[in-house]
Amino acid sequence: PTGGTARSAGRSGRDHPIRGPGGRGILGDAIQVETHGGPEVLRLVERPAPDPGAGELAVEVTAAGVNFIDTYHRSGLYELPLPVTPGLEGSGTVVGVGGSVRGVGPGDRVAWSGALGSYRERHLVPAAAILPVPDGMDLPDAAALPLQGMTAHYLAVDTFPLSPGDRPTVRTAGLRRISTPGLRTPPFRRRLTASISASNGVASSSDAI
């Protein structure tokens, strides 16, 4: 399961980058887990971000997606070597480009999923993992989209391939209009010709895509 709520990250307004030891890497804030546990083990630390290598982008993080898997990494349910900075998805602005990267440059707005360590101000993201953020979409909204879209895709295509006439139900959807990003792309609109039912435990509604 995923949560997908975007939370702003980073301090804006630094006039000059602060260089790390040996002049390499920007020093910036990061959330770090040094021992497994509850939310109390999340620590704010300052760490250098290495310069981007081949196939990597340096991104100034605007927002990071907050998902259940992050809590699994924090608690140790899914073990990772410690210390670790959680966060698999986020969004931000490219500030550096490594070798062999094509089609993206400084100033581009991007989102990503699958790049561990997104709870930080500056993050190295594999260029293969980024998605361009279109004009008109806020970066915090974009940060909440990739993992949700992929989750919707594998549920609706691989786990149970939806066909015209199927009526999927979205649990705990609340009373607001259903707007699952992964189900709003043209291929899914063609598949889902019927309405989606939504329930939140108190009331239910249905809406068509």
ROSE-4610 file (N, C-alpha, C; in Angstrom, 1 decimal, always signed):
// ROSE-4610
residu = [P/P/P/T/T/T/G/G/G/G/G/G/T/T/T/A/A/A/R/R/R/S/S/S/A/A/A/G/G/G/R/R/R/S/S/S/G/G/G/R/R/R/D/D/D/H/H/H/P/P/P/I/I/I/R/R/R/G/G/G/P/P/P/G/G/G/G/G/G/R/R/R/G/G/G/I/I/I/L/L/L/G/G/G/D/D/D/A/A/A/I/I/I/Q/Q/Q/V/V/V/E/E/E/T/T/T/H/H/H/G/G/G/G/G/G/P/P/P/E/E/E/V/V/V/L/L/L/R/R/R/L/L/L/V/V/V/E/E/E/R/R/R/P/P/P/A/A/A/P/P/P/D/D/D/P/P/P/G/G/G/A/A/A/G/G/G/E/E/E/L/L/L/A/A/A/V/V/V/E/E/E/V/V/V/T/T/T/A/A/A/A/A/A/G/G/G/V/V/V/N/N/N/F/F/F/I/I/I/D/D/D/T/T/T/Y/Y/Y/H/H/H/R/R/R/S/S/S/G/G/G/L/L/L/Y/Y/Y/E/E/E/L/L/L/P/P/P/L/L/L/P/P/P/V/V/V/T/T/T/P/P/P/G/G/G/L/L/L/E/E/E/G/G/G/S/S/S/G/G/G/T/T/T/V/V/V/V/V/V/G/G/G/V/V/V/G/G/G/G/G/G/S/S/S/V/V/V/R/R/R/G/G/G/V/V/V/G/G/G/P/P/P/G/G/G/D/D/D/R/R/R/V/V/V/A/A/A/W/W/W/S/S/S/G/G/G/A/A/A/L/L/L/G/G/G/S/S/S/Y/Y/Y/R/R/R/E/E/E/R/R/R/H/H/H/L/L/L/V/V/V/P/P/P/A/A/A/A/A/A/A/A/A/I/I/I/L/L/L/P/P/P/V/V/V/P/P/P/D/D/D/G/G/G/M/M/M/D/D/D/L/L/L/P/P/P/D/D/D/A/A/A/A/A/A/A/A/A/L/L/L/P/P/P/L/L/L/Q/Q/Q/G/G/G/M/M/M/T/T/T/A/A/A/H/H/H/Y/Y/Y/L/L/L/A/A/A/V/V/V/D/D/D/T/T/T/F/F/F/P/P/P/L/L/L/S/S/S/P/P/P/G/G/G/D/D/D/R/R/R/P/P/P/T/T/T/V/V/V/R/R/R/T/T/T/A/A/A/G/G/G/L/L/L/R/R/R/R/R/R/I/I/I/S/S/S/T/T/T/P/P/P/G/G/G/L/L/L/R/R/R/T/T/T/P/P/P/P/P/P/F/F/F/R/R/R/R/R/R/R/R/R/L/L/L/T/T/T/A/A/A/S/S/S/I/I/I/S/S/S/A/A/A/S/S/S/N/N/N/G/G/G/V/V/V/A/A/A/S/S/S/S/S/S/S/S/S/D/D/D/A/A/A/I/I/I]
num = [1/1/1/2/2/2/3/3/3/4/4/4/5/5/5/6/6/6/7/7/7/8/8/8/9/9/9/10/10/10/11/11/11/12/12/12/13/13/13/14/14/14/15/15/15/16/16/16/17/17/17/18/18/18/19/19/19/20/20/20/21/21/21/22/22/22/23/23/23/24/24/24/25/25/25/26/26/26/27/27/27/28/28/28/29/29/29/30/30/30/31/31/31/32/32/32/33/33/33/34/34/34/35/35/35/36/36/36/37/37/37/38/38/38/39/39/39/40/40/40/41/41/41/42/42/42/43/43/43/44/44/44/45/45/45/46/46/46/47/47/47/48/48/48/49/49/49/50/50/50/51/51/51/52/52/52/53/53/53/54/54/54/55/55/55/56/56/56/57/57/57/58/58/58/59/59/59/60/60/60/61/61/61/62/62/62/63/63/63/64/64/64/65/65/65/66/66/66/67/67/67/68/68/68/69/69/69/70/70/70/71/71/71/72/72/72/73/73/73/74/74/74/75/75/75/76/76/76/77/77/77/78/78/78/79/79/79/80/80/80/81/81/81/82/82/82/83/83/83/84/84/84/85/85/85/86/86/86/87/87/87/88/88/88/89/89/89/90/90/90/91/91/91/92/92/92/93/93/93/94/94/94/95/95/95/96/96/96/97/97/97/98/98/98/99/99/99/100/100/100/101/101/101/102/102/102/103/103/103/104/104/104/105/105/105/106/106/106/107/107/107/108/108/108/109/109/109/110/110/110/111/111/111/112/112/112/113/113/113/114/114/114/115/115/115/116/116/116/117/117/117/118/118/118/119/119/119/120/120/120/121/121/121/122/122/122/123/123/123/124/124/124/125/125/125/126/126/126/127/127/127/128/128/128/129/129/129/130/130/130/131/131/131/132/132/132/133/133/133/134/134/134/135/135/135/136/136/136/137/137/137/138/138/138/139/139/139/140/140/140/141/141/141/142/142/142/143/143/143/144/144/144/145/145/145/146/146/146/147/147/147/148/148/148/149/149/149/150/150/150/151/151/151/152/152/152/153/153/153/154/154/154/155/155/155/156/156/156/157/157/157/158/158/158/159/159/159/160/160/160/161/161/161/162/162/162/163/163/163/164/164/164/165/165/165/166/166/166/167/167/167/168/168/168/169/169/169/170/170/170/171/171/171/172/172/172/173/173/173/174/174/174/175/175/175/176/176/176/177/177/177/178/178/178/179/179/179/180/180/180/181/181/181/182/182/182/183/183/183/184/184/184/185/185/185/186/186/186/187/187/187/188/188/188/189/189/189/190/190/190/191/191/191/192/192/192/193/193/193/194/194/194/195/195/195/196/196/196/197/197/197/198/198/198/199/199/199/200/200/200/201/201/201/202/202/202/203/203/203/204/204/204/205/205/205/206/206/206/207/207/207/208/208/208/209/209/209]
x = [+0.8/+0.0/+0.9/+0.3/+1.1/+0.2/+0.9/+0.2/+0.2/+1.4/+1.5/+1.3/+1.3/+1.1/+2.4/+2.4/+3.7/+3.9/+5.1/+5.5/+6.7/+6.6/+7.6/+8.9/+10.0/+11.4/+12.3/+13.2/+14.3/+14.1/+15.2/+15.2/+15.6/+14.8/+15.1/+15.8/+16.4/+17.0/+18.5/+19.2/+20.6/+21.3/+22.0/+22.7/+23.8/+24.6/+25.7/+25.7/+26.0/+26.1/+27.2/+27.0/+28.0/+28.7/+30.0/+30.7/+31.1/+31.2/+31.5/+33.1/+33.5/+35.0/+35.6/+36.8/+37.5/+36.8/+35.8/+35.1/+34.1/+33.8/+32.8/+31.5/+30.5/+29.2/+28.6/+27.3/+26.5/+26.1/+26.3/+25.8/+24.3/+23.5/+22.1/+21.4/+20.2/+19.5/+19.0/+18.9/+18.4/+17.7/+16.8/+16.2/+16.9/+17.4/+18.2/+17.7/+17.7/+17.4/+18.6/+19.0/+20.2/+19.9/+18.7/+18.2/+16.8/+16.3/+14.9/+14.0/+12.8/+11.8/+10.7/+10.0/+8.9/+9.3/+8.4/+8.7/+9.8/+9.9/+10.9/+12.4/+12.6/+14.0/+14.4/+13.5/+13.8/+14.6/+15.8/+16.6/+17.0/+17.0/+17.4/+18.9/+19.6/+21.0/+21.5/+22.7/+23.3/+24.3/+24.1/+25.0/+25.4/+26.6/+27.0/+26.3/+25.9/+25.4/+26.5/+26.9/+28.0/+27.6/+28.6/+28.3/+27.7/+26.8/+26.2/+27.3/+27.1/+28.0/+27.3/+27.9/+27.3/+25.9/+25.0/+23.6/+22.8/+23.4/+22.7/+22.3/+21.3/+21.0/+21.0/+21.5/+21.4/+20.2/+19.3/+18.0/+17.8/+17.4/+17.0/+15.5/+15.3/+14.1/+13.1/+11.9/+10.8/+9.9/+9.6/+8.7/+9.0/+8.8/+9.0/+7.7/+7.4/+6.3/+6.4/+5.4/+5.4/+4.5/+5.1/+4.4/+4.7/+3.8/+3.9/+5.3/+5.8/+7.1/+8.2/+8.1/+9.0/+9.0/+7.8/+7.6/+8.2/+8.1/+8.7/+10.2/+10.8/+12.3/+12.7/+11.9/+12.2/+12.1/+11.0/+10.8/+11.7/+12.2/+13.0/+12.2/+10.9/+10.2/+10.8/+11.2/+12.0/+13.4/+14.4/+15.6/+16.5/+17.1/+18.1/+19.4/+20.5/+21.7/+21.5/+21.9/+21.8/+23.2/+23.2/+22.1/+21.5/+20.2/+19.6/+18.7/+18.6/+17.7/+16.5/+15.3/+14.1/+13.7/+12.6/+12.0/+12.3/+11.4/+11.6/+11.2/+10.3/+9.8/+9.8/+9.8/+9.9/+9.8/+10.0/+10.0/+10.9/+11.3/+12.2/+12.7/+13.8/+14.4/+15.8/+16.1/+17.5/+18.5/+19.6/+20.6/+22.0/+22.1/+23.3/+23.1/+23.9/+23.7/+25.0/+25.0/+26.2/+26.4/+27.5/+27.9/+26.9/+26.8/+25.9/+24.4/+24.1/+22.6/+22.2/+21.2/+20.7/+19.2/+18.8/+17.4/+16.9/+17.7/+17.3/+18.5/+18.2/+19.2/+18.8/+19.7/+19.5/+18.2/+17.4/+16.2/+15.0/+15.2/+14.0/+13.3/+12.0/+11.2/+11.0/+11.3/+11.2/+10.5/+10.0/+9.5/+10.2/+10.1/+10.8/+10.2/+10.5/+10.2/+11.3/+11.6/+12.6/+14.0/+14.1/+15.4/+15.5/+16.0/+16.1/+16.8/+16.3/+17.0/+16.4/+15.1/+14.4/+14.1/+14.2/+13.9/+15.2/+15.5/+16.7/+16.6/+17.4/+17.3/+17.8/+19.0/+19.6/+19.8/+19.3/+19.3/+19.9/+20.6/+21.1/+20.0/+19.5/+18.5/+18.9/+18.8/+19.1/+18.3/+18.9/+18.2/+17.1/+17.3/+16.4/+15.1/+15.1/+14.0/+13.1/+13.5/+12.8/+11.7/+10.7/+9.6/+9.5/+9.4/+9.2/+7.9/+7.9/+6.7/+6.1/+4.9/+4.4/+4.0/+4.0/+3.6/+2.2/+1.9/+0.6/+0.4/+1.4/+1.3/+2.3/+1.8/+2.6/+3.6/+4.8/+5.8/+5.3/+4.7/+4.2/+3.2/+2.3/+1.4/+2.1/+3.1/+3.9/+4.6/+5.0/+5.7/+4.8/+3.5/+2.6/+2.1/+2.6/+2.0/+2.7/+4.1/+4.7/+4.3/+4.5/+4.2/+2.8/+1.9/+0.5/+0.1/+0.7/+0.4/+0.8/+2.0/+2.5/+1.7/+1.3/+0.4/-0.9/-1.5/-2.8/-2.6/-1.4/-1.1/-1.0/-0.2/-0.1/-1.3/-2.1/-3.4/-4.4/-4.4/-5.5/-5.0/-3.7/-3.2/-2.7/-1.9/-1.2/-2.0/-2.4/-3.1/-4.5/-5.2/-6.6/-6.8/-6.5/-6.7/-8.1/-8.3/-9.7/-10.2/-11.5/-12.1/-13.3/-13.8/-15.0/-16.2/-16.8/-17.9/-17.6/-16.3/-15.8/-16.1/-16.4/-16.6/-15.7/-14.5/-13.5/-14.0/-13.6/-13.9/-12.6/-12.6/-11.5/-11.9/-11.2/-11.5/-10.9/-11.5/-11.1/-10.8/-11.6/-11.4/-11.9/-12.6/-13.1/-14.3/-14.8/-15.9/-15.6/-14.3/-13.9/-13.9/-13.9/-13.9/-12.6/-12.9/-11.7/-10.8/-9.5/-8.6/-7.3/-7.4/-6.1/-5.4/-4.1/-3.4/-3.2/-2.9/-2.6/-3.9/-5.1/-6.3/-6.8/-6.1/-6.6/-5.9/-5.0/-4.3/-5.2/-5.0/-5.9/-6.1/-5.0/-5.3/-6.3/-6.2/-7.2/-8.5/-8.6/-9.9/-10.6/-9.9/-10.5/-11.0/-10.2/-10.6/-11.8/-11.7/-12.7/-13.9/-14.8/-15.9/-17.1/-17.0/-18.0/-17.5/-18.3/-17.9/-17.1/-16.3/-15.6/-16.4/-16.6/-17.2/-16.2/-16.5/-15.6/-16.3/-15.6/-16.2/-15.1/-15.6/-14.7/-15.1/-16.0/-16.4/-17.6/-17.8/-18.9/-20.0/-19.6/-20.5/-19.8/-20.5/-19.9/-20.4/-19.7/-20.0/-19.5/-19.9/-19.3/-19.1/-18.1/-17.8/-17.2/-17.4/-16.9/-15.6/-14.8/-13.5/-13.8]
y = [-1.2/+0.0/+1.2/+2.3/+3.6/+4.7/+5.7/+6.9/+8.0/+8.4/+9.4/+10.8/+11.2/+12.6/+13.3/+14.4/+15.2/+16.1/+16.2/+17.1/+18.0/+19.3/+20.2/+19.8/+20.0/+19.7/+20.9/+21.1/+22.1/+23.5/+24.2/+25.6/+26.4/+27.3/+28.2/+29.4/+30.1/+31.4/+31.4/+30.2/+30.3/+31.0/+32.1/+32.9/+32.2/+31.4/+30.7/+29.2/+28.3/+26.9/+26.7/+25.9/+25.5/+24.3/+24.3/+23.2/+22.2/+21.0/+19.9/+19.8/+18.8/+18.6/+18.4/+19.1/+18.9/+19.7/+20.5/+21.3/+20.5/+19.3/+18.5/+18.3/+18.5/+18.2/+19.4/+19.6/+20.7/+20.2/+20.9/+20.6/+21.0/+20.1/+20.4/+19.5/+19.9/+19.1/+17.8/+16.8/+15.5/+14.9/+14.1/+13.3/+11.9/+11.5/+10.3/+9.4/+8.1/+7.1/+6.3/+6.4/+5.7/+4.4/+4.3/+3.1/+2.9/+1.7/+1.4/+1.8/+2.2/+2.6/+3.4/+4.2/+5.0/+6.3/+7.3/+8.6/+9.3/+8.9/+9.6/+9.4/+8.4/+8.1/+8.9/+9.7/+10.5/+11.7/+11.9/+13.0/+13.9/+15.2/+16.2/+16.4/+16.1/+16.2/+17.0/+17.4/+18.1/+17.2/+16.9/+16.0/+16.5/+16.2/+16.6/+15.7/+16.4/+15.6/+15.6/+14.4/+14.3/+14.9/+15.3/+15.8/+14.6/+14.9/+13.8/+13.1/+11.8/+11.0/+10.7/+9.8/+9.4/+8.9/+9.4/+8.9/+9.5/+10.5/+11.0/+12.5/+12.9/+14.3/+14.8/+16.0/+16.6/+17.4/+17.2/+17.9/+18.6/+19.8/+20.5/+20.1/+19.4/+18.8/+19.8/+19.8/+20.7/+19.9/+18.7/+17.9/+16.4/+15.6/+14.2/+13.5/+12.4/+11.6/+10.8/+10.8/+10.1/+8.8/+7.6/+6.4/+5.4/+4.4/+3.3/+2.6/+2.5/+1.8/+2.5/+3.9/+4.6/+4.3/+4.0/+3.6/+2.2/+1.4/+0.0/+0.1/+1.0/+1.2/+1.8/+2.7/+3.3/+2.3/+1.5/+0.6/-0.7/-0.9/-2.2/-3.3/-3.1/-4.2/-4.6/-3.6/-3.9/-3.3/-4.2/-3.8/-3.2/-2.0/-1.4/-1.1/-1.1/-0.7/+0.7/+0.8/+2.1/+2.7/+4.1/+5.0/+5.1/+5.5/+5.6/+6.9/+7.5/+8.6/+8.0/+8.0/+7.4/+8.3/+7.7/+8.5/+7.9/+7.4/+6.8/+7.7/+8.7/+9.5/+11.0/+11.8/+13.2/+14.0/+15.3/+16.2/+17.4/+18.1/+19.3/+19.8/+20.6/+21.3/+20.8/+20.5/+20.0/+21.1/+20.9/+21.8/+21.4/+20.1/+19.6/+18.3/+18.1/+17.0/+16.2/+14.9/+14.1/+13.7/+13.1/+12.7/+11.7/+11.7/+10.8/+11.1/+12.1/+12.4/+13.3/+13.0/+13.8/+14.1/+15.2/+15.6/+16.3/+16.5/+17.2/+18.1/+19.2/+20.1/+21.0/+21.8/+22.6/+23.5/+23.6/+24.4/+23.5/+22.3/+21.5/+21.0/+20.9/+20.4/+18.9/+18.1/+16.7/+16.0/+14.8/+14.0/+12.6/+11.8/+10.5/+9.5/+8.2/+7.2/+6.2/+5.5/+4.5/+5.0/+6.2/+6.8/+7.0/+6.0/+6.1/+7.3/+8.0/+9.1/+10.4/+10.4/+11.6/+12.6/+12.2/+13.1/+14.0/+14.8/+15.7/+16.9/+17.9/+19.1/+18.9/+18.2/+17.9/+16.4/+15.9/+14.5/+14.1/+13.0/+12.5/+11.4/+11.7/+10.8/+10.3/+8.9/+8.4/+9.0/+9.4/+10.1/+9.2/+7.9/+6.9/+6.9/+7.4/+7.4/+8.6/+9.6/+10.9/+11.0/+11.8/+12.1/+13.6/+14.2/+15.6/+16.1/+17.2/+17.7/+18.8/+18.6/+19.5/+20.9/+21.9/+23.2/+23.1/+23.9/+23.9/+22.9/+22.0/+21.1/+21.5/+21.7/+22.0/+20.9/+21.2/+20.2/+19.3/+19.9/+19.0/+18.0/+18.4/+17.4/+16.4/+16.8/+15.9/+14.8/+15.2/+14.3/+13.2/+13.4/+12.4/+11.5/+11.7/+11.0/+9.7/+9.6/+8.4/+7.1/+7.0/+5.7/+5.3/+6.3/+6.1/+5.6/+6.2/+5.9/+4.5/+4.1/+2.7/+1.7/+2.1/+1.1/+0.9/+2.0/+1.9/+1.0/+1.2/+0.5/-1.0/-1.4/-2.9/-3.5/-2.8/-3.4/-3.5/-2.5/-2.5/-3.2/-3.6/-4.2/-5.6/-5.8/-7.0/-7.9/-7.3/-8.1/-8.5/-7.6/-7.9/-7.0/-7.5/-6.7/-6.2/-4.9/-4.4/-4.4/-4.7/-4.7/-3.8/-3.3/-2.5/-3.2/-2.4/-3.0/-3.4/-3.6/-3.8/-2.6/-2.9/-1.8/-1.9/-1.4/-1.4/-0.5/-0.8/+0.0/+0.5/+1.8/+2.4/+2.6/+1.9/+2.0/+3.3/+3.7/+4.9/+6.1/+6.3/+7.3/+8.7/+8.8/+10.1/+10.5/+11.7/+12.2/+13.0/+13.3/+14.2/+13.3/+14.0/+13.4/+12.5/+11.3/+10.4/+11.0/+11.0/+11.6/+10.8/+9.5/+8.7/+8.9/+9.4/+9.8/+8.7/+7.5/+6.3/+5.9/+6.3/+5.9/+6.9/+8.0/+9.1/+9.3/+8.3/+8.3/+7.7/+8.1/+7.6/+6.1/+5.2/+3.8/+3.3/+3.9/+3.5/+4.1/+5.3/+5.8/+4.9/+4.4/+3.5/+2.2/+1.7/+0.5/+0.7/+1.8/+2.0/+2.8/+2.1/+2.8/+2.8/+2.1/+2.1/+3.0/+3.2/+4.1/+3.4/+4.2/+3.6/+3.9/+2.9/+3.1/+3.5/+4.4/+4.8/+4.8/+4.3/+4.3/+4.8/+5.4/+5.9/+5.4/+4.4/+3.9/+4.7/+5.9/+6.7/+6.8/+7.2/+7.4/+6.9/+6.7/+6.2/+7.1/+7.1/+7.8/+7.1/+7.5/+6.9/+8.0/+7.8/+8.8/+8.1/+8.8/+8.2/+8.9/+8.1/+8.6/+9.0]
z = [+0.0/+0.0/+0.0/-0.5/-0.5/+0.0/+0.5/+1.1/+0.1/-0.4/-1.5/-1.1/+0.2/+0.6/+0.4/-0.3/-0.5/+0.7/+1.1/+2.1/+1.6/+1.9/+1.4/+2.1/+1.3/+1.9/+1.5/+2.4/+2.0/+2.5/+2.6/+3.0/+1.8/+1.4/+0.3/+0.7/-0.2/+0.1/+0.4/+0.3/+0.5/-0.7/-0.3/-1.3/-2.0/-1.2/-1.8/-1.3/-2.2/-1.8/-0.8/+0.1/+1.1/+0.7/+0.5/+0.0/+1.1/+0.8/+1.7/+1.8/+2.6/+2.7/+1.3/+1.1/-0.1/-1.3/-0.9/-2.0/-2.7/-2.4/-3.2/-2.4/-3.1/-2.5/-1.8/-2.0/-1.3/+0.0/+1.1/+2.4/+2.5/+2.9/+3.0/+4.0/+4.4/+5.4/+4.8/+5.7/+5.3/+6.6/+6.4/+7.5/+7.5/+8.6/+8.7/+9.8/+9.5/+10.5/+10.9/+12.2/+12.6/+13.4/+13.9/+14.6/+14.3/+14.2/+13.8/+14.9/+14.6/+15.6/+15.0/+15.8/+15.4/+14.9/+14.7/+14.1/+14.9/+16.2/+17.0/+16.6/+15.8/+15.3/+14.1/+13.5/+12.4/+12.9/+12.4/+12.8/+11.7/+12.0/+11.0/+11.1/+10.0/+10.0/+8.8/+8.7/+7.6/+6.9/+5.7/+5.0/+3.6/+3.1/+1.8/+0.7/-0.4/-1.5/-2.6/-2.9/-3.9/-5.3/-6.0/-7.4/-8.2/-9.2/-10.0/-10.8/-10.8/-11.7/-13.0/-13.7/-15.0/-14.9/-15.6/-15.6/-14.4/-13.7/-12.5/-12.7/-12.0/-11.9/-10.4/-10.2/-8.8/-8.9/-7.9/-7.8/-6.5/-6.6/-5.4/-5.1/-4.0/-3.7/-3.2/-3.8/-3.4/-2.5/-2.8/-2.0/-2.1/-1.1/-1.1/-0.8/-1.5/-1.3/+0.0/+0.8/+2.1/+1.9/+2.0/+1.7/+2.8/+2.8/+3.8/+3.8/+2.6/+2.6/+3.3/+3.4/+4.2/+5.6/+6.1/+7.5/+7.8/+6.7/+6.8/+6.9/+6.1/+6.2/+7.6/+8.1/+9.4/+10.5/+10.5/+11.6/+11.5/+10.3/+10.1/+9.6/+9.3/+8.7/+7.4/+6.6/+5.5/+5.8/+6.0/+6.6/+5.5/+5.8/+5.0/+5.8/+5.3/+6.1/+6.7/+7.9/+8.6/+8.7/+8.8/+8.7/+7.3/+7.2/+5.9/+5.9/+4.8/+4.5/+3.8/+4.4/+3.7/+2.5/+1.9/+0.8/-0.6/-1.3/-2.6/-3.8/-3.5/-4.6/-4.1/-5.1/-4.8/-6.1/-5.9/-7.1/-6.8/-7.8/-7.6/-8.9/-8.8/-9.9/-10.1/-11.3/-11.6/-11.5/-10.7/-10.5/-11.0/-11.4/-11.9/-12.7/-13.8/-14.7/-14.8/-14.6/-14.8/-16.2/-16.5/-17.8/-18.4/-19.7/-20.5/-20.3/-19.6/-19.5/-20.6/-21.3/-22.4/-22.2/-22.8/-22.8/-21.5/-20.6/-19.3/-18.9/-18.3/-17.9/-16.7/-16.2/-15.0/-15.3/-14.2/-14.3/-14.7/-15.2/-15.5/-14.3/-14.3/-13.2/-13.4/-12.4/-12.6/-11.3/-11.5/-10.4/-10.6/-9.6/-9.7/-8.6/-8.9/-7.9/-8.0/-6.8/-6.8/-6.5/-6.1/-5.8/-4.2/-3.5/-2.1/-1.6/-0.6/+0.0/-0.3/-0.7/-1.1/+0.0/+1.2/+2.4/+2.6/+1.6/+1.8/+0.8/+1.1/+0.3/-1.1/-1.2/-2.5/-2.7/-3.8/-4.0/-5.3/-5.4/-6.6/-7.1/-8.3/-8.9/-10.2/-10.4/-11.7/-12.8/-13.9/-14.9/-15.5/-15.5/-16.0/-15.1/-13.9/-13.0/-13.1/-13.8/-13.7/-14.7/-14.3/-15.2/-15.3/-16.5/-16.6/-16.0/-15.3/-14.7/-15.7/-16.2/-17.1/-16.5/-17.4/-16.9/-16.4/-15.4/-14.8/-13.7/-13.4/-12.3/-11.2/-10.0/-8.9/-8.5/-8.1/-7.8/-6.6/-5.5/-4.5/-5.0/-5.9/-6.5/-7.3/-8.0/-8.8/-8.0/-6.8/-5.9/-5.4/-5.4/-4.9/-6.0/-7.3/-8.4/-8.8/-8.9/-9.5/-8.9/-7.6/-7.0/-7.0/-6.9/-6.9/-8.4/-9.4/-10.7/-11.0/-10.6/-10.8/-10.1/-8.8/-8.1/-8.8/-9.3/-10.0/-11.3/-11.9/-13.2/-12.9/-11.9/-11.8/-11.2/-10.4/-9.9/-11.1/-12.0/-13.0/-14.3/-14.4/-15.6/-15.3/-14.3/-14.0/-13.0/-11.9/-10.8/-11.3/-11.8/-12.3/-13.5/-14.7/-15.9/-16.1/-16.0/-16.1/-17.5/-17.6/-18.9/-18.9/-20.1/-20.1/-19.3/-18.5/-17.7/-16.3/-16.0/-14.6/-13.8/-12.5/-11.5/-10.3/-10.5/-9.3/-8.2/-7.0/-5.9/-5.2/-5.0/-4.3/-2.8/-1.9/-0.5/+0.1/+1.2/+2.0/+1.0/+0.1/-0.9/-0.5/+0.6/+1.0/+0.2/+0.4/-0.3/-1.6/-1.8/-2.9/-4.2/-5.3/-6.6/-6.7/-7.2/-7.5/-8.5/-8.2/-9.2/-9.1/-9.0/-9.0/-10.3/-10.2/-11.4/-12.4/-11.8/-12.7/-13.5/-13.1/-13.8/-14.7/-14.8/-15.6/-17.0/-17.3/-18.6/-19.6/-20.9/-22.0/-22.0/-21.8/-21.9/-20.8/-19.6/-18.6/-18.8/-19.4/-19.7/-20.7/-21.7/-22.6/-22.0/-21.0/-20.3/-19.4/-18.6/-17.6/-18.1/-18.8/-19.4/-18.4/-17.3/-16.3/-15.1/-14.1/-13.0/-12.0/-11.2/-10.1/-8.8/-8.0/-6.7/-5.7/-4.8/-3.8/-2.4/-1.4/-0.1/+0.9/+2.0/+3.0/+4.4/+4.5/+5.8/+6.5/+5.9/+6.5/+5.4/+4.2/+3.1/+1.9/+0.8/-0.4/-1.6/-2.6/-3.8/-5.0/-6.2/-7.4/-8.4/-9.2/-10.2/-11.4/-12.6/-13.8/-14.2/-14.8/-15.4/-16.8]
